[in-house]
Amino acid sequence: WIGQFRGGLHKFSMRRDPTGKPISFASNHFGRKELGNVDIEDIFQDQTKGIWLASLDGLIRKKDNSDEFQFYSVRWGNEVTQSTDGQIWLATSMGLYLYDEAGDTLRRYSSEVHPQINLDKQMFLTIWADQKGCVWAGTPHGLYRLKEGEKARLFQESQGLSGNMVHSIWGSLDGNIWVGTQKGLSKLDPEQLTFDNYAPEDGLPIRQFADRSIFLTPQGKFLMGGSEGLIQFHPDQLLLPERPPEIILTDILLFNQSIPLHWQSEEENERSLLQSPRYLDELSLEFHEKSFSLKFEALAFGQQHRVLYRYQMNGFDDLWNTL
């Protein structure tokens, strides 16, 4: 199946057509619309081998065992997927839609989510459903996880995603989820909800990926398109350091002034350290020394762009704070 920009839908099969000539469906009409003038953004085959098309003019369904098509009017369709319960999802630039088979209609999907973001009016660039009942949707503001009976969850750079502009999503054979963004490639562990990121600094040939330009071959290899062309890789060939780097203290400040080492102290009664902050086990402060800061860094030579810091003050913070 081949979809074109304002060129309709074509079926190409060397087995059925020895001449190699594609079978065109451009003559099909939907009221005043003609399939040949439709901009087809995505072609999806459901669990019953039915064909669904996402287009800027709506959702299109190829009727079973015929060359007839049903048109569902909705603006700016981008991609179609099907969840494990058989539900057809449509990602559009004006929100998410679900196909209601009983009424043969589309209905808007809504869910309580991040208080600063209205899910109903989000631009959804891409969508993909895993085998565990979750639907993953990409927007210019991050990656959503949608699951029946749960609040939608949003992942952004602050949670470890390589970039907030999500262009493509697909799962690998080992169960991980791969996400192409405007800043590189992310691998999400859906159980631990942790990310590993790859950027040009790691040898990735593409920094910004293209919308929905992703495919997993039966052999487990990914094909992904982006601003610099097309790449191919097997997830097992992308290796990252197995252990997190050591974190060391590099400076301790009181009232925004560094505490000098003892031998660097210029005044006899000046507060000083007997050894480098890196080797300190504890530091006692007077009651009036209530404003202090710590500087630290990870010993990740050549990999500093990978390091994500979080901190928690015992007895003060209930949750971890991300820097």
C-alpha positions as a Python dict, from the first residue, in 0.01 Angstrom:
ca = {
    (1, 'W'): (0, 0, 0),
    (2, 'I'): (135, 342, -101),
    (3, 'G'): (-15, 672, 10),
    (4, 'Q'): (72, 1000, -159),
    (5, 'F'): (38, 1368, -90),
    (6, 'R'): (-278, 1464, -281),
    (7, 'G'): (-215, 1155, -492),
    (8, 'G'): (-448, 900, -338),
    (9, 'L'): (-389, 538, -246),
    (10, 'H'): (-216, 272, -453),
    (11, 'K'): (-173, -100, -410),
    (12, 'F'): (145, -254, -540),
    (13, 'S'): (204, -630, -560),
    (14, 'M'): (459, -797, -786),
    (15, 'R'): (298, -1134, -715),
    (16, 'R'): (-51, -1038, -828),
    (17, 'D'): (48, -800, -1104),
    (18, 'P'): (343, -932, -1311),
    (19, 'T'): (367, -600, -1495),
    (20, 'G'): (440, -420, -1169),
    (21, 'K'): (163, -169, -1234),
    (22, 'P'): (1, -46, -909),
    (23, 'I'): (-374, -73, -863),
    (24, 'S'): (-506, 277, -795),
    (25, 'F'): (-804, 364, -578),
    (26, 'A'): (-803, 729, -677),
    (27, 'S'): (-1152, 713, -828),
    (28, 'N'): (-1336, 641, -502),
    (29, 'H'): (-1566, 919, -381),
    (30, 'F'): (-1683, 1022, -34),
    (31, 'G'): (-1967, 1259, -107),
    (32, 'R'): (-1784, 1552, -263),
    (33, 'K'): (-1439, 1420, -172),
    (34, 'E'): (-1230, 1203, -398),
    (35, 'L'): (-962, 968, -264),
    (36, 'G'): (-724, 1080, -534),
    (37, 'N'): (-716, 1429, -384),
    (38, 'V'): (-662, 1318, -25),
    (39, 'D'): (-331, 1374, 154),
    (40, 'I'): (-255, 1035, 315),
    (41, 'E'): (-35, 1064, 623),
    (42, 'D'): (-46, 704, 750),
    (43, 'I'): (-157, 355, 647),
    (44, 'F'): (-243, 105, 920),
    (45, 'Q'): (-350, -262, 910),
    (46, 'D'): (-562, -372, 1207),
    (47, 'Q'): (-587, -712, 1379),
    (48, 'T'): (-840, -835, 1121),
    (49, 'K'): (-618, -711, 834),
    (50, 'G'): (-850, -418, 770),
    (51, 'I'): (-691, -104, 622),
    (52, 'W'): (-718, 238, 786),
    (53, 'L'): (-585, 565, 647),
    (54, 'A'): (-507, 883, 837),
    (55, 'S'): (-531, 1194, 625),
    (56, 'L'): (-548, 1568, 675),
    (57, 'D'): (-914, 1545, 571),
    (58, 'G'): (-1021, 1261, 800),
    (59, 'L'): (-1005, 893, 884),
    (60, 'I'): (-1063, 649, 598),
    (61, 'R'): (-1152, 280, 633),
    (62, 'K'): (-1129, 25, 354),
    (63, 'K'): (-1435, -197, 372),
    (64, 'D'): (-1380, -572, 410),
    (65, 'N'): (-1329, -772, 90),
    (66, 'S'): (-1411, -479, -136),
    (67, 'D'): (-1260, -172, -293),
    (68, 'E'): (-1509, 55, -117),
    (69, 'F'): (-1397, 307, 144),
    (70, 'Q'): (-1574, 475, 435),
    (71, 'F'): (-1482, 833, 524),
    (72, 'Y'): (-1501, 982, 878),
    (73, 'S'): (-1471, 1358, 880),
    (74, 'V'): (-1214, 1499, 1124),
    (75, 'R'): (-938, 1753, 1065),
    (76, 'W'): (-563, 1694, 1050),
    (77, 'G'): (-532, 1319, 1096),
    (78, 'N'): (-171, 1207, 1149),
    (79, 'E'): (-149, 840, 1250),
    (80, 'V'): (-364, 535, 1334),
    (81, 'T'): (-299, 254, 1582),
    (82, 'Q'): (-494, -23, 1758),
    (83, 'S'): (-472, -108, 2127),
    (84, 'T'): (-479, -463, 2263),
    (85, 'D'): (-854, -441, 2329),
    (86, 'G'): (-915, -385, 1957),
    (87, 'Q'): (-981, -11, 1988),
    (88, 'I'): (-880, 201, 1688),
    (89, 'W'): (-706, 528, 1782),
    (90, 'L'): (-651, 830, 1558),
    (91, 'A'): (-387, 1093, 1643),
    (92, 'T'): (-467, 1435, 1498),
    (93, 'S'): (-333, 1787, 1530),
    (94, 'M'): (-653, 1869, 1721),
    (95, 'G'): (-656, 1586, 1977),
    (96, 'L'): (-710, 1209, 1995),
    (97, 'Y'): (-1009, 1021, 1858),
    (98, 'L'): (-1146, 670, 1911),
    (99, 'Y'): (-1349, 473, 1658),
    (100, 'D'): (-1689, 365, 1794),
    (101, 'E'): (-1774, 48, 1604),
    (102, 'A'): (-2129, 26, 1741),
    (103, 'G'): (-2220, 370, 1610),
    (104, 'D'): (-1969, 367, 1323),
    (105, 'T'): (-1848, 710, 1435),
    (106, 'L'): (-1547, 884, 1585),
    (107, 'R'): (-1548, 1027, 1937),
    (108, 'R'): (-1293, 1252, 2102),
    (109, 'Y'): (-1071, 1099, 2370),
    (110, 'S'): (-1025, 1291, 2693),
    (111, 'S'): (-849, 1217, 3020),
    (112, 'E'): (-744, 1403, 3331),
    (113, 'V'): (-377, 1485, 3291),
    (114, 'H'): (-110, 1740, 3376),
    (115, 'P'): (-296, 2047, 3513),
    (116, 'Q'): (-114, 2289, 3280),
    (117, 'I'): (-205, 2096, 2964),
    (118, 'N'): (-545, 2033, 2806),
    (119, 'L'): (-527, 1689, 2648),
    (120, 'D'): (-836, 1757, 2437),
    (121, 'K'): (-660, 2028, 2236),
    (122, 'Q'): (-313, 1877, 2208),
    (123, 'M'): (-135, 1835, 1875),
    (124, 'F'): (-60, 1462, 1850),
    (125, 'L'): (208, 1394, 1591),
    (126, 'T'): (241, 1019, 1637),
    (127, 'I'): (84, 728, 1827),
    (128, 'W'): (172, 364, 1899),
    (129, 'A'): (14, 89, 2113),
    (130, 'D'): (216, -174, 2301),
    (131, 'Q'): (111, -528, 2395),
    (132, 'K'): (45, -446, 2760),
    (133, 'G'): (-256, -221, 2717),
    (134, 'C'): (-74, 113, 2697),
    (135, 'V'): (-102, 367, 2418),
    (136, 'W'): (194, 602, 2369),
    (137, 'A'): (132, 936, 2198),
    (138, 'G'): (384, 1200, 2093),
    (139, 'T'): (328, 1576, 2099),
    (140, 'P'): (541, 1892, 2074),
    (141, 'H'): (533, 1897, 2456),
    (142, 'G'): (641, 1542, 2536),
    (143, 'L'): (540, 1176, 2539),
    (144, 'Y'): (206, 1060, 2684),
    (145, 'R'): (128, 718, 2827),
    (146, 'L'): (-245, 638, 2814),
    (147, 'K'): (-396, 337, 2987),
    (148, 'E'): (-752, 239, 3070),
    (149, 'G'): (-841, 320, 3430),
    (150, 'E'): (-532, 538, 3487),
    (151, 'K'): (-449, 906, 3454),
    (152, 'A'): (-254, 997, 3146),
    (153, 'R'): (115, 1040, 3225),
    (154, 'L'): (343, 1291, 3056),
    (155, 'F'): (718, 1239, 3006),
    (156, 'Q'): (939, 1533, 2918),
    (157, 'E'): (1307, 1624, 2925),
    (158, 'S'): (1284, 1671, 3302),
    (159, 'Q'): (1194, 1300, 3330),
    (160, 'G'): (1484, 1197, 3105),
    (161, 'L'): (1337, 1216, 2752),
    (162, 'S'): (1592, 1338, 2497),
    (163, 'G'): (1361, 1615, 2370),
    (164, 'N'): (1005, 1735, 2420),
    (165, 'M'): (916, 1734, 2049),
    (166, 'V'): (824, 1369, 1988),
    (167, 'H'): (827, 1270, 1620),
    (168, 'S'): (812, 890, 1620),
    (169, 'I'): (741, 594, 1854),
    (170, 'W'): (782, 218, 1816),
    (171, 'G'): (859, -80, 2037),
    (172, 'S'): (1150, -319, 1990),
    (173, 'L'): (1129, -698, 2021),
    (174, 'D'): (1270, -688, 2376),
    (175, 'G'): (980, -473, 2499),
    (176, 'N'): (1157, -137, 2515),
    (177, 'I'): (1005, 169, 2348),
    (178, 'W'): (1207, 386, 2112),
    (179, 'V'): (1126, 752, 2067),
    (180, 'G'): (1262, 989, 1803),
    (181, 'T'): (1271, 1356, 1907),
    (182, 'Q'): (1414, 1685, 1785),
    (183, 'K'): (1727, 1625, 1994),
    (184, 'G'): (1803, 1259, 1932),
    (185, 'L'): (1686, 909, 2014),
    (186, 'S'): (1546, 779, 2344),
    (187, 'K'): (1501, 423, 2467),
    (188, 'L'): (1233, 392, 2734),
    (189, 'D'): (1212, 98, 2973),
    (190, 'P'): (831, 77, 3019),
    (191, 'E'): (863, -112, 3349),
    (192, 'Q'): (1118, 110, 3524),
    (193, 'L'): (1011, 422, 3329),
    (194, 'T'): (1375, 519, 3274),
    (195, 'F'): (1538, 657, 2961),
    (196, 'D'): (1866, 596, 2779),
    (197, 'N'): (1942, 869, 2526),
    (198, 'Y'): (2154, 879, 2211),
    (199, 'A'): (2274, 1197, 2042),
    (200, 'P'): (2519, 1291, 1764),
    (201, 'E'): (2788, 1311, 2033),
    (202, 'D'): (2743, 933, 2071),
    (203, 'G'): (2776, 870, 1698),
    (204, 'L'): (2406, 896, 1608),
    (205, 'P'): (2396, 1025, 1247),
    (206, 'I'): (2063, 1206, 1298),
    (207, 'R'): (1974, 1465, 1559),
    (208, 'Q'): (1618, 1554, 1455),
    (209, 'F'): (1387, 1276, 1344),
    (210, 'A'): (1095, 1306, 1101),
    (211, 'D'): (730, 1262, 1194),
    (212, 'R'): (622, 896, 1194),
    (213, 'S'): (927, 789, 994),
    (214, 'I'): (999, 466, 1184),
    (215, 'F'): (969, 95, 1109),
    (216, 'L'): (1073, -228, 1280),
    (217, 'T'): (1178, -514, 1052),
    (218, 'P'): (1095, -880, 1131),
    (219, 'Q'): (1466, -922, 1214),
    (220, 'G'): (1438, -660, 1490),
    (221, 'K'): (1615, -377, 1309),
    (222, 'F'): (1486, -21, 1309),
    (223, 'L'): (1462, 204, 1006),
    (224, 'M'): (1423, 571, 1099),
    (225, 'G'): (1419, 885, 888),
    (226, 'G'): (1528, 1233, 985),
    (227, 'S'): (1679, 1560, 877),
    (228, 'E'): (2005, 1398, 762),
    (229, 'G'): (1854, 1094, 588),
    (230, 'L'): (1770, 734, 680),
    (231, 'I'): (1942, 522, 946),
    (232, 'Q'): (1929, 152, 1024),
    (233, 'F'): (2029, -8, 1354),
    (234, 'H'): (1965, -304, 1580),
    (235, 'P'): (1891, -212, 1944),
    (236, 'D'): (2138, -473, 2071),
    (237, 'Q'): (2420, -288, 1893),
    (238, 'L'): (2370, 37, 2086),
    (239, 'L'): (2566, 13, 2409),
    (240, 'L'): (2579, 250, 2705),
    (241, 'P'): (2786, 246, 3026),
    (242, 'E'): (2633, -11, 3261),
    (243, 'R'): (2710, 174, 3586),
    (244, 'P'): (2625, 533, 3681),
    (245, 'P'): (2931, 755, 3722),
    (246, 'E'): (3071, 852, 4060),
    (247, 'I'): (2952, 1189, 4188),
    (248, 'I'): (3195, 1408, 4385),
    (249, 'L'): (3162, 1735, 4578),
    (250, 'T'): (3373, 2008, 4419),
    (251, 'D'): (3290, 2306, 4643),
    (252, 'I'): (3101, 2407, 4957),
    (253, 'L'): (2974, 2762, 4992),
    (254, 'L'): (2851, 2959, 5293),
    (255, 'F'): (2645, 3266, 5205),
    (256, 'N'): (2760, 3225, 4841),
    (257, 'Q'): (3129, 3226, 4940),
    (258, 'S'): (3348, 2918, 4895),
    (259, 'I'): (3488, 2768, 5215),
    (260, 'P'): (3866, 2760, 5160),
    (261, 'L'): (4094, 2475, 5253),
    (262, 'H'): (4278, 2527, 5580),
    (263, 'W'): (4610, 2600, 5415),
    (264, 'Q'): (4444, 2856, 5186),
    (265, 'S'): (4276, 3047, 5468),
    (266, 'E'): (4388, 3409, 5492),
    (267, 'E'): (4244, 3484, 5837),
    (268, 'E'): (4320, 3295, 6155),
    (269, 'N'): (3958, 3243, 6265),
    (270, 'E'): (3815, 3203, 5916),
    (271, 'R'): (3595, 2899, 5856),
    (272, 'S'): (3803, 2646, 5655),
    (273, 'L'): (3814, 2283, 5552),
    (274, 'L'): (4084, 2040, 5660),
    (275, 'Q'): (4050, 1841, 5339),
    (276, 'S'): (3902, 1870, 4992),
    (277, 'P'): (3519, 1860, 4972),
    (278, 'R'): (3556, 1542, 4769),
    (279, 'Y'): (3678, 1349, 5072),
    (280, 'L'): (3448, 1492, 5338),
    (281, 'D'): (3216, 1247, 5515),
    (282, 'E'): (3027, 1513, 5710),
    (283, 'L'): (3019, 1887, 5774),
    (284, 'S'): (2884, 2053, 6090),
    (285, 'L'): (2739, 2403, 6065),
    (286, 'E'): (2676, 2660, 6336),
    (287, 'F'): (2317, 2770, 6396),
    (288, 'H'): (2378, 3104, 6223),
    (289, 'E'): (2530, 2936, 5912),
    (290, 'K'): (2191, 2870, 5761),
    (291, 'S'): (2264, 2950, 5398),
    (292, 'F'): (2491, 2703, 5225),
    (293, 'S'): (2536, 2555, 4878),
    (294, 'L'): (2703, 2246, 4735),
    (295, 'K'): (2869, 2211, 4397),
    (296, 'F'): (2916, 1866, 4251),
    (297, 'E'): (2978, 1685, 3925),
    (298, 'A'): (2978, 1334, 3786),
    (299, 'L'): (3302, 1170, 3675),
    (300, 'A'): (3163, 1092, 3329),
    (301, 'F'): (3445, 1190, 3099),
    (302, 'G'): (3311, 1261, 2750),
    (303, 'Q'): (2957, 1172, 2865),
    (304, 'Q'): (2852, 1478, 3065),
    (305, 'H'): (2558, 1541, 2831),
    (306, 'R'): (2408, 1212, 2951),
    (307, 'V'): (2409, 1290, 3321),
    (308, 'L'): (2080, 1378, 3489),
    (309, 'Y'): (2103, 1494, 3852),
    (310, 'R'): (1846, 1455, 4129),
    (311, 'Y'): (1879, 1544, 4497),
    (312, 'Q'): (1681, 1505, 4818),
    (313, 'M'): (1741, 1660, 5162),
    (314, 'N'): (1654, 1412, 5433),
    (315, 'G'): (1402, 1551, 5678),
    (316, 'F'): (1319, 1840, 5444),
    (317, 'D'): (1218, 1704, 5101),
    (318, 'D'): (949, 1440, 5061),
    (319, 'L'): (1039, 1379, 4695),
    (320, 'W'): (1348, 1386, 4476),
    (321, 'N'): (1420, 1715, 4300),
    (322, 'T'): (1546, 1710, 3941),
    (323, 'L'): (1807, 1965, 3834),
}
